[in-house]
């Protein structure tokens, strides 16, 4: 079988493309997909429809041995490597042109120990799959807000979610991880095994190798939580945003409160607030009551909702295959200057799908020392970011320009920090802003475990 020219990187100087591909294929228990295969276009796709990259080979790994084999093969031939689990990175860093995609999405084993409250989960699981397995035992840990997000990228970058203010980030609940390093070793890491590497994995992204399995601390939860939501007309958004800022900063750890500027099906703008109480629904009523009573919302709802339904409630807003762009930054408060800038910029949103999102952090997240893990921006109260969503490639420039303009308008009111998982392809300065004073330590770990920067398609930390 003739291999197209773009696969030459897999062959090496002394091997024919076909011989190199066959060597790769014969060592796999999983599946190798090439550009000549009928499933190639589907296999190369990721969540963000703006990404259109053509790898030379896609390796769907069946187990850690497949990951080892793929890494060894790619390294020996100087092949560019992208690592994919859920494929949700907004900049499409989980796929590449001409190189190899090492895909873990078929590695979905999970074992829950309800007595010790620990879950061991392979890296191919989505958070919806993980949540379903842990909720079967009345347990959970912090995971994200979109059920088809991969647990791997989420955890390695930090991991926001409804449980974060009560139980900390996903990475704060990580107690061990198995990783394939650039030199072809499979290591178990924990506080007592390769502790410096384990430290780096709890927020430092995919810089240090390919994590094949995670072990998490679990917490009793559910099956239902109290959720309150209100929708305020745009004409009342200023007052509602001031209230959101005050209510959020005074809220107990059990409450997670997110908000967004949205456009209704009618075309009218509005401000939405949603609070989730992590505890019994009865205990949450008095806590959420001020949210329900404030102002004159055009819509309100208070109800007990299954945790699994809460975790998938945003899926319809972010379906796979639409076109996405965002830029994020942290804020400690939402003052009047920021409110005016946000309302003015959001009024120019290019379509009805466009959002301006506030994701509340703080609580237990903020009580962990900044040096405890690579996640450094523990003093932030909100993650603020415009999300442009559209379908027509002809609208790419208008949507990305709107998101960048909104981000720039709010920048004077930000902390200067950023959440690593919300970074696109924004350069070294923004990566440093994600890690702050932890960057030098991360660079030292990178030099020890990946001195050639083999794993560089990520929020990249250069070897020291």
C-alpha positions in Angstrom: 0.0 0.0 0.0 1.4 3.4 -0.9 1.6 5.9 1.9 1.1 9.5 1.0 4.0 11.9 1.2 2.8 13.5 4.4 3.5 10.3 6.4 7.2 10.4 5.6 8.0 11.8 9.1 7.0 8.3 10.4 9.4 6.5 8.2 12.8 7.9 9.2 15.7 8.3 6.7 16.5 4.6 6.5 13.1 3.1 6.3 10.5 3.2 3.6 7.1 4.6 4.6 5.4 1.3 4.2 7.9 -0.6 6.3 7.7 2.0 9.1 3.9 2.0 9.1 3.8 -1.8 9.2 6.2 -1.8 12.1 3.9 0.6 13.9 0.8 -1.4 13.1 2.3 -4.8 14.1 3.1 -3.6 17.6 -0.5 -2.4 18.4 -3.4 -4.1 20.0 -5.5 -1.0 19.0 -6.2 0.5 15.6 -4.0 2.5 13.2 -5.9 4.9 10.9 -4.0 6.4 7.9 -5.0 9.1 5.4 -5.9 6.3 2.9 -8.5 4.8 5.2 -12.2 5.4 4.8 -12.5 6.4 8.5 -9.7 8.9 8.3 -11.8 12.1 8.1 -13.9 11.1 11.0 -10.9 10.0 13.0 -9.1 13.3 12.6 -12.0 15.4 13.7 -12.1 17.1 17.1 -14.7 19.0 19.1 -13.9 22.5 17.6 -15.1 22.6 14.0 -12.6 25.4 13.1 -9.8 22.8 13.4 -8.9 21.1 10.1 -5.6 19.2 10.5 -4.3 16.2 8.6 -2.1 13.9 10.7 0.0 11.2 9.0 -1.2 8.6 11.4 -3.8 8.2 14.2 -3.1 5.6 16.8 -6.2 4.5 18.8 -4.5 2.9 21.8 -6.1 -0.1 23.5 -3.8 -0.1 26.6 -0.7 1.5 28.1 1.5 -0.8 26.1 0.1 0.7 22.9 0.9 4.2 24.2 4.5 3.0 24.9 4.8 1.6 21.5 3.5 4.7 19.8 5.8 7.0 21.8 8.8 4.9 21.1 8.0 4.7 17.4 7.4 8.4 17.1 10.5 9.4 19.1 12.8 7.2 17.1 11.7 8.8 13.9 11.6 12.5 15.1 7.8 12.5 14.5 5.6 15.3 15.8 3.1 14.0 18.3 -0.3 15.2 19.4 -2.1 13.5 22.4 -5.9 13.2 22.4 -8.4 12.0 24.8 -11.6 14.1 24.6 -10.3 16.5 22.0 -11.8 19.6 23.6 -8.8 22.0 23.4 -10.1 25.1 21.8 -7.0 25.5 19.7 -7.0 22.0 18.5 -3.7 21.0 20.1 -4.9 17.3 20.3 -4.4 16.9 16.6 -1.6 17.9 14.2 -0.6 18.2 10.6 1.8 15.5 9.3 2.6 13.9 12.6 1.1 11.2 14.8 -2.0 11.5 16.9 -1.8 9.2 20.0 -5.5 8.8 20.9 -6.5 7.4 24.3 -10.3 7.7 23.8 -10.8 3.9 23.8 -9.1 3.4 27.1 -12.2 3.6 29.3 -11.7 1.2 32.3 -12.8 2.5 35.7 -12.8 0.8 39.1 -14.5 2.5 42.0 -13.7 1.5 45.6 -16.7 2.8 47.6 -15.1 1.8 51.0 -11.9 3.8 50.4 -13.7 6.4 48.3 -11.2 6.1 45.4 -11.6 5.8 41.7 -9.0 4.5 39.3 -9.9 5.7 35.8 -8.2 5.3 32.5 -7.5 8.4 30.5 -10.0 7.8 27.7 -13.0 8.4 29.9 -15.2 11.4 29.4 -16.5 13.2 32.5 -20.0 11.9 31.8 -18.7 8.3 31.9 -16.7 9.0 35.0 -19.6 10.7 36.8 -22.0 7.8 35.9 -19.6 5.2 37.4 -18.9 7.1 40.6 -22.6 8.2 41.1 -23.6 4.5 41.0 -22.0 4.4 44.5 -23.3 7.9 45.6 -19.8 9.4 45.1 -18.2 12.1 42.9 -15.2 14.3 42.6 -14.8 17.6 40.8 -15.2 17.3 37.1 -16.0 19.9 34.4 -19.3 21.2 32.9 -19.6 19.4 29.5 -20.2 15.7 29.7 -18.1 14.7 26.6 -15.0 16.5 27.9 -12.1 14.1 28.5 -11.1 13.7 32.2 -7.4 13.7 31.2 -7.0 17.2 29.8 -9.4 18.5 32.3 -7.4 17.2 35.3 -4.0 17.9 33.9 -4.8 21.5 33.5 -6.5 21.9 36.9 -10.2 21.0 36.5 -13.0 23.4 37.3 -16.5 22.1 38.1 -19.6 22.5 40.3 -17.8 20.7 43.3 -14.7 22.8 43.1 -15.6 25.3 45.8 -16.4 22.5 48.2 -13.8 19.9 47.4 -11.2 21.7 45.3 -10.1 21.3 41.7 -9.9 18.0 39.9 -6.1 18.1 40.3 -6.5 18.7 44.0 -8.3 15.4 44.3 -5.7 13.4 42.3 -3.8 10.9 44.5 -1.8 9.0 41.8 -1.3 8.8 38.1 0.4 6.4 35.6 2.4 8.2 32.9 4.3 7.2 29.8 7.4 9.5 29.6 9.2 10.7 26.5 12.0 8.2 27.0 9.6 5.3 26.9 9.0 4.5 30.6 5.7 3.8 32.3 5.8 5.3 35.7 3.4 5.4 38.7 3.5 8.8 40.3 2.1 9.9 43.7 3.2 11.9 46.7 5.7 9.1 47.5 6.6 7.9 43.9 8.3 10.4 41.6 6.8 13.2 43.8 8.2 16.1 41.7 6.6 14.7 38.5 3.4 14.1 40.4 3.4 17.7 41.6 3.8 18.8 38.0 0.9 16.7 36.7 -1.5 18.4 39.0 -2.1 21.4 36.8 0.9 21.5 34.5 -0.9 20.1 31.5 0.4 17.5 29.0 4.0 18.7 29.1 5.5 15.7 31.0 4.2 12.6 29.2 1.0 10.8 28.4 -1.0 9.9 31.5 -2.8 6.6 31.0 -4.7 6.4 34.3 -5.7 8.6 37.2 -6.6 7.8 40.8 -9.0 10.3 42.5 -10.3 10.9 45.9 -14.1 10.7 46.0 -16.8 12.4 48.1 -20.3 11.5 49.0 -22.8 13.3 46.8 -26.3 13.3 45.4 -28.1 11.8 43.7 -29.9 15.2 43.5 -28.7 18.7 44.2 -30.7 22.0 44.5 -30.3 24.3 41.5 -31.7 27.8 41.3 -31.6 29.9 38.1 -32.8 33.4 37.2 -32.8 35.4 34.0 -32.7 39.2 34.1 -33.6 41.5 31.2 -30.6 43.4 29.7 -32.1 46.7 31.0 -31.6 45.4 34.5 -28.2 43.6 33.9 -26.1 46.3 35.7 -27.9 45.8 38.9 -28.0 42.0 38.5 -24.3 41.8 37.8 -23.5 43.9 40.9 -25.7 41.5 42.9 -24.0 38.5 41.4 -20.6 39.9 42.4 -21.7 40.5 46.0 -23.7 37.3 46.4 -20.9 35.1 45.0 -18.2 36.6 47.2 -20.3 36.0 50.3 -21.5 32.6 49.4 -20.5 29.5 51.4 -18.3 26.8 49.9 -21.4 24.6 49.3 -22.7 27.0 46.6 -21.3 27.2 43.0 -22.7 30.2 41.1 -22.0 30.8 37.4 -23.5 33.5 35.2 -23.5 34.6 31.6 -24.6 37.3 29.3 -26.8 35.5 26.8 -29.0 36.2 23.8 -32.5 34.7 23.9 -34.3 33.1 20.9 -36.2 36.4 20.5 -32.9 38.2 19.9 -33.1 40.1 23.2 -30.0 40.1 25.4 -30.2 39.0 29.0 -28.1 38.1 32.1 -28.4 34.6 33.5 -27.4 33.4 37.0 -27.3 29.8 38.0 -26.5 28.5 41.5 -25.9 24.8 42.5 -25.9 23.8 46.2 -23.5 20.9 47.0 -25.4 19.3 49.8 -28.9 18.2 50.6 -31.6 20.1 48.7 -33.3 21.0 51.9 -30.2 22.7 53.3 -29.7 24.7 50.1 -33.1 26.5 50.0 -32.2 29.2 52.5 -28.7 29.7 51.0 -30.1 30.2 47.4 -33.1 32.2 48.5 -31.5 35.7 48.1 -30.7 34.8 44.4 -34.4 33.9 43.8 -35.7 37.1 45.5 -33.4 39.7 44.0 -34.9 42.1 41.4 -37.7 41.2 38.9 -36.3 38.3 36.9 -38.1 37.5 33.6 -37.7 33.8 34.4 -36.8 31.9 37.5 -36.6 28.2 38.6 -35.7 26.4 41.8 -35.6 22.6 41.7 -33.8 19.5 42.9 -32.0 18.0 39.9 -30.0 14.8 39.5 -26.3 15.5 39.6 -25.7 13.6 36.3 -28.3 15.9 34.7 -26.6 19.0 36.1 -23.3 17.8 34.7 -24.8 17.4 31.2 -27.0 20.5 31.2 -24.6 22.5 29.1 -24.1 19.9 26.4 -26.7 21.4 24.1 -24.8 24.8 24.1 -21.5 23.2 23.0 -22.1 20.4 20.6 -19.2 18.8 18.8 -18.5 20.2 15.4 -19.6 23.8 15.7 -17.0 26.5 15.4 -15.6 27.9 18.7 -13.2 30.6 19.9 -12.6 32.2 23.3 -10.1 34.0 25.4 -10.2 33.9 29.2 -8.8 35.8 32.2 -9.3 35.8 35.9 -11.0 38.5 38.0 -11.2 39.2 41.7 -14.3 41.3 41.5 -16.8 42.6 38.9 -16.7 46.3 39.5 -18.7 49.0 37.7 -15.9 49.7 35.2 -15.9 46.0 34.2 -19.7 45.9 34.0 -19.8 48.8 31.6 -17.1 47.4 29.4 -18.8 44.0 29.3 -22.3 45.3 28.6 -21.0 47.5 25.8 -19.0 44.8 24.2 -21.6 42.1 24.5 -24.2 44.3 22.9 -22.1 43.9 19.7 -22.1 40.0 19.8 -22.1 38.7 16.3 -24.9 36.1 16.7 -27.3 34.6 19.2 -25.0 31.8 20.2 -22.3 34.1 21.6 -21.8 34.1 25.3 -19.9 36.0 28.0 -19.3 33.6 30.8 -18.4 34.0 34.5 -17.3 30.8 36.2 -17.0 31.1 39.9 -13.9 29.7 41.7 -12.7 30.5 45.2 -13.8 28.6 48.3 -11.7 25.5 48.9 -9.7 26.2 45.7 -8.5 29.5 47.3 -7.4 27.9 50.6 -4.7 25.8 49.0 -1.3 27.4 48.8 -0.3 28.6 45.3 2.8 26.4 45.4 0.9 23.2 46.4 0.4 22.4 42.7 1.2 24.2 39.4 -2.3 25.9 39.4 -1.2 29.3 40.7 -4.2 31.6 40.4 -5.9 30.5 43.6 -6.8 34.1 44.6 -9.2 34.6 41.7 -13.0 34.8 42.3 -14.1 34.4 38.7 -12.9 33.1 35.4 -14.3 35.5 32.7 -14.4 34.7 29.0 -16.3 35.5 25.9 -17.3 32.4 23.9 -17.9 32.9 20.2 -19.9 30.1 18.6 -20.9 29.9 14.9 -21.2 27.6 11.9 -20.2 29.3 8.7 -16.4 29.6 8.0 -17.1 32.9 6.3 -17.9 34.3 9.8 -14.6 33.2 11.3 -13.0 36.7 11.4 -16.1 38.5 12.7 -16.5 36.1 15.6 -12.8 35.8 16.6 -12.5 39.6 16.4 -15.5 40.1 18.7 -14.1 37.7 21.3 -10.7 39.4 21.2 -12.1 42.9 21.4 -14.3 41.9 24.5 -11.3 40.3 26.1 -9.2 43.4 25.6 -12.0 45.6 27.0 -12.1 43.6 30.2 -8.3 43.1 30.5 -7.7 46.3 32.7 -10.0 44.7 35.3 -8.4 41.3 35.4 -5.8 39.8 37.6 -3.5 39.1 34.6 -3.8 35.4 35.3 -5.4 32.7 33.1 -6.7 29.2 33.5 -4.4 26.8 31.5 -7.4 24.8 30.2 -8.9 27.9 28.7 -5.7 28.9 26.8 -5.7 28.7 23.0 -2.5 29.2 21.0 -1.6 32.4 22.8 2.2 32.2 23.2 4.7 31.8 26.1 3.7 34.9 28.0 0.1 33.6 28.5 1.4 30.2 29.6 3.6 31.9 32.2 0.5 33.9 33.3 -1.2 30.5 34.0 1.6 29.3 36.2 3.0 32.4 37.8 5.7 31.7 40.4 5.4 27.9 39.7 6.7 28.2 36.1 10.4 27.9 37.0 9.8 24.7 39.0 7.7 23.3 36.1 10.5 24.1 33.6 12.9 22.2 35.8 10.6 19.1 35.9 10.2 19.4 32.1 14.0 19.4 31.6 14.3 16.3 33.7 11.5 14.2 32.0 11.3 15.8 28.6 14.5 17.7 27.8 13.9 17.7 24.0 10.3 19.1 24.4 9.0 16.0 22.6 5.5 16.7 24.2 5.1 20.3 22.9 1.6 20.4 21.5 0.1 21.7 24.7 0.2 24.8 26.8 3.9 24.4 26.4 6.4 24.8 29.2 9.9 24.9 27.7 12.7 22.8 29.3 14.7 24.9 31.8 
